[in-house]
């Protein structure tokens, strides 16, 4: 029975990066030397990308929609901030009016 040939990036690497313009495999790069993209770990992939390796691209992270509870908390925080700002504005006007009377 022949050993199965791995044809993709390691799962930990594929979770963070996607390949651009090439397939996973063994290549010889002028700047980076011989690399088998099927065998590199996440640390090596991060190092390659940090050094300008153009064939690995960060995957875009999809931002999850906020839950109704998170939206309610955000709205409450915005209202509290607006009320605090209004109170500070009133206090400043009152202080200015007192200072003008003196």
C-alpha positions as CSV (number, residue, x, y, z in Angstrom):
1,X,0.0,0.0,0.0
2,X,1.5,3.3,-1.1
3,X,1.7,6.1,1.5
4,X,-0.8,8.9,0.8
5,X,0.7,12.1,-0.5
6,X,-0.4,15.1,1.5
7,X,-1.6,17.8,-0.9
8,X,-2.6,20.7,1.4
9,X,-1.3,23.0,4.0
10,X,-1.3,21.7,7.6
11,X,-4.7,22.5,9.2
12,X,-3.1,25.0,11.7
13,X,-1.6,26.9,8.8
14,X,-4.7,26.6,6.6
15,X,-6.8,28.0,9.4
16,X,-4.8,31.3,9.3
17,X,-3.4,31.5,5.7
18,X,-4.3,30.7,2.1
19,X,-2.0,30.0,-0.8
20,X,-1.8,32.6,-3.5
21,X,-1.0,31.6,-7.1
22,X,0.6,28.2,-6.2
23,X,-0.5,24.9,-4.7
24,X,0.9,23.3,-1.6
25,X,4.0,21.3,-2.5
26,X,7.8,21.4,-2.5
27,X,9.4,24.5,-4.2
28,X,12.8,26.2,-4.3
29,X,12.4,29.9,-3.8
30,X,15.3,32.3,-4.6
31,X,15.0,34.3,-1.3
32,X,13.8,31.5,1.0
33,X,15.4,28.3,-0.3
34,X,13.7,24.9,-0.6
35,X,10.3,24.8,1.2
36,X,7.7,22.1,1.3
37,X,4.5,24.1,2.0
38,X,2.7,20.9,3.0
39,X,5.1,20.4,6.0
40,X,5.6,23.9,7.4
41,X,4.1,24.6,10.8
42,X,2.3,27.9,11.8
43,X,5.5,29.3,13.4
44,X,7.4,28.8,10.1
45,X,4.4,30.2,8.0
46,X,4.3,33.3,10.3
47,X,8.1,33.8,9.8
48,X,7.8,33.5,6.1
49,X,5.0,36.0,5.8
50,X,6.9,38.4,8.1
51,X,9.8,38.2,5.8
52,X,7.8,39.0,2.7
53,X,6.8,35.5,1.4
54,X,4.3,36.5,-1.2
55,X,2.6,33.1,-1.7
56,X,0.9,32.9,1.7
57,X,-1.9,35.4,2.4
58,X,-3.7,36.0,5.7
59,X,-7.3,34.9,5.5
60,X,-9.9,37.5,6.2
61,X,-11.5,37.0,9.5
62,X,-15.3,37.3,9.3
63,X,-16.6,39.5,12.1
64,X,-19.6,37.9,13.8
65,X,-22.8,39.9,14.1
66,X,-23.4,41.2,17.6
67,X,-26.1,39.5,19.6
68,X,-29.2,41.4,20.7
69,X,-27.8,41.4,24.2
70,X,-24.5,43.0,23.0
71,X,-26.5,45.5,21.0
72,X,-28.6,46.4,24.1
73,X,-25.4,46.8,26.2
74,X,-23.8,49.0,23.6
75,X,-27.0,51.2,23.3
76,X,-27.1,51.5,27.1
77,X,-23.4,52.5,27.2
78,X,-24.0,55.1,24.5
79,X,-27.0,56.5,26.4
80,X,-25.0,56.7,29.7
81,X,-22.1,58.4,27.9
82,X,-24.5,60.9,26.3
83,X,-26.2,61.6,29.7
84,X,-22.8,62.1,31.4
85,X,-21.7,64.5,28.7
86,X,-24.9,66.5,28.9
87,X,-24.6,66.7,32.7
88,X,-21.0,67.9,32.4
89,X,-22.1,70.5,29.9
90,X,-24.8,71.8,32.2
91,X,-22.4,71.9,35.2
92,X,-19.9,73.9,33.1
93,X,-22.6,76.4,32.1
94,X,-23.7,76.8,35.7
95,X,-20.1,77.3,36.8
96,X,-19.6,79.9,34.1
97,X,-22.9,81.7,35.1
98,X,-21.8,81.7,38.8
99,X,-18.3,83.1,37.9
100,X,-20.0,85.8,35.7
101,X,-22.2,87.0,38.7
102,X,-19.2,87.5,40.9
